[in-house]
Amino acid sequence: MLRMHDVSKIYRTDLIETYALRKFSLEVAEGEFVAVTGPSGSGKTTFLNVAGLLEDFDAGSYELEGTDVRRLSDDARSRLRNERIGFIFQSFNLIPDLNVYDNVDVPLRYRRLTAADRDERINSALELVGLASRMKHMPAQLSGGQQQRVAIARAIAGDPAFLLADEPTGNLDSLMSRQVMDLLEQINEMGTTILLVTHDPELARRAQRNVHLIDGQISDFRAYEPRAAAVQAAAPGASGAPGSAFA
Amino acid sequence: MLGYYTRLALKSFGRNPGLTTLMVLAIALGIAVCIMTLTVYHAMSGNPIWWKNDRLYAVTMDNWDPNQPWRPDWTGPPPQMTYKDSQYLFSSNIPERKVVMYSVDGVISGVGSAAPERVSTRLTSADFFAMFEVPFLYGNGWSASADRPAQPVIVLSREENEKLFGGSNSVGRTLRWNDHEFRVIGVLDEWFPRPKYYDLNGGNFAPPDKAYIPQQWGIDLALLNNEDTDCWRAEKVDNYKEFIASDCVWQQMWVELPDAASRERMQSLIDGYWAEQHKAGRFPRARDNRLTNVAQWLRDNKVVDNDNRVLVGLAFAFLALCLINTVGLLLAKFLNGATITGVRRALGASRRQIFVQHLVEVGAVSVVGAALGLLLATLGLAAVHHLYAAAHLGQRGGYQELTHFDVVGVVWAVILAVAATVAAGLYPAWRIGQLPPAVYLKSQ
């Protein structure tokens, strides 16, 4: 599903060059739940932005579902983000003057679906996250955990193949964090591939595979669950050996 | 999607009410100033009979003092003619229609219990009404046979007819004009050409006269012009007979010439007459006999002076300034919402969709700004009306009549407002979609 090879992302100023990603390589198979960990400044968010086509990269190659993303126009990238990728952010990023229903509706609007189709998807997504009764609520009327669940509903309403979560529990207490992780596991079990960025090793352990970044490079790789190991063994290029993300 | 974007635009207004208000006010002010200035300029410089511009001609001959011009800032012949010159040319059959005229103060009395009233009266010839396409409410003008000998027939303005006869059909009724009995043969409908091109002496935007009678009455009763009379030659003028024989200019003359051939013939006639008179010792200046169409007539008489043109230029400059200000405000407003835009981009909105969304918002601002601008322009023009009303107390016409919109003007004003604002919003709408989404999301 996702194949990055020797991807580098450099931030340049007049004085210095900073490698946010340095010859980064990773393969993620369909249906995997991969956690990306690392200290602050290790390149986790940059990796997620590149994976989610929110940022370009300076070297290497990136194929998403077999498509070389470097050759895509802005319209094509936007379409890919809209139809195949869902985003979950640390600070929820709900639009404050839209209610819950309209927030979940946002990505669907850019797909030119019929009103009936959109309505069905929104209702299903909100049912899944347990917020069907709060459709008319504004984000400010919800708790942090509820807001994040709305964000998750927004991310999955379009039935994406791929979910990117950047510290989704970073602003939540432990109880709400567990609820969110339960939800993500449930979504993964339904077949959606998930890339989770987190600094919390406990949360990372709930994923099938952990990739540890330091200074823009993978320093460690391990699987945490037998289920994950089975997925690894079945996935092409996956080795499970520490220090590499693929065979 | 247009409905969706419009809904988003309205929500965006609520998110930044202060900025939105500033933008709307900036646009409205610029538009209002432009509309007001254009309306006044249009009223002051328009040709009220533009469809006859190549048929109607003011006749002038330069009989003035060889040592100085008629006015210090004037080149060309005086705008009026002497009596004898106008009478000679009036006898020609070349023009399809012809008019000689001047204005006097008459007194109307003998209508019921109405007190005698001084009224501005135009002494003119029969073709006046057809030539200048003056509309009639009742009756019509007199025929050429009533010009000489002058018949006691009178045409009233609508306003005067309302005052004397309550607005009813007064054709056939009689009144006394300067103590002579006249019969009403026609009542004009609403007629207020702006500017008053056929006689600019009493002011470019003076109201039309209240009564019209055959010109010979003025000669028979030895009536003097109540507007400009200019003389330069030191000649004996002790009585009316000597006055009308003098080189004083006080008569207006207009002719209607349907084609180039008749214009040529008329010009030849005037030039031939000039040559004769020049040989006899008149017309000491170089020959300058003119047939001037209405548009050129208005330019020659500086109906719209440079100040007005400069004012129009300044009005547009002010509008440009307001729009530049609006561009800045739009940029500030859009960048203020950059995070939300970044979220939309992350969720799949393309640059084009972001551009269109923001352009719809700009369009909504422009419509509101245009509407407010029209309202401000209406109030502003009403203020102009009020300002100049004192100069025409109790009278219709004058500057009051300058200050009205016409439908075409309003439509163009709205189009101008919306187009100008959308043009101003193109850059901010484009700019907001250009930054990579990750930049906005990092600001969280």
Interface residues (C-beta under 8 A of the other chain):
Chain A: N49 G52 L54 E55 D56 D74 D75 S78 R79 R81 N82 E83 F87 F89 Q90 S91 N93 I95 D97 L98 V106 P107 R109 Y110 R111 R154 G158
Chain B: M1 Y4 K11 G14 R15 T339 I340 V343 R344 R345 A346 L347 G348 A349 S350 R351 R352 Q353 P436 P437 A438 L441 Q444
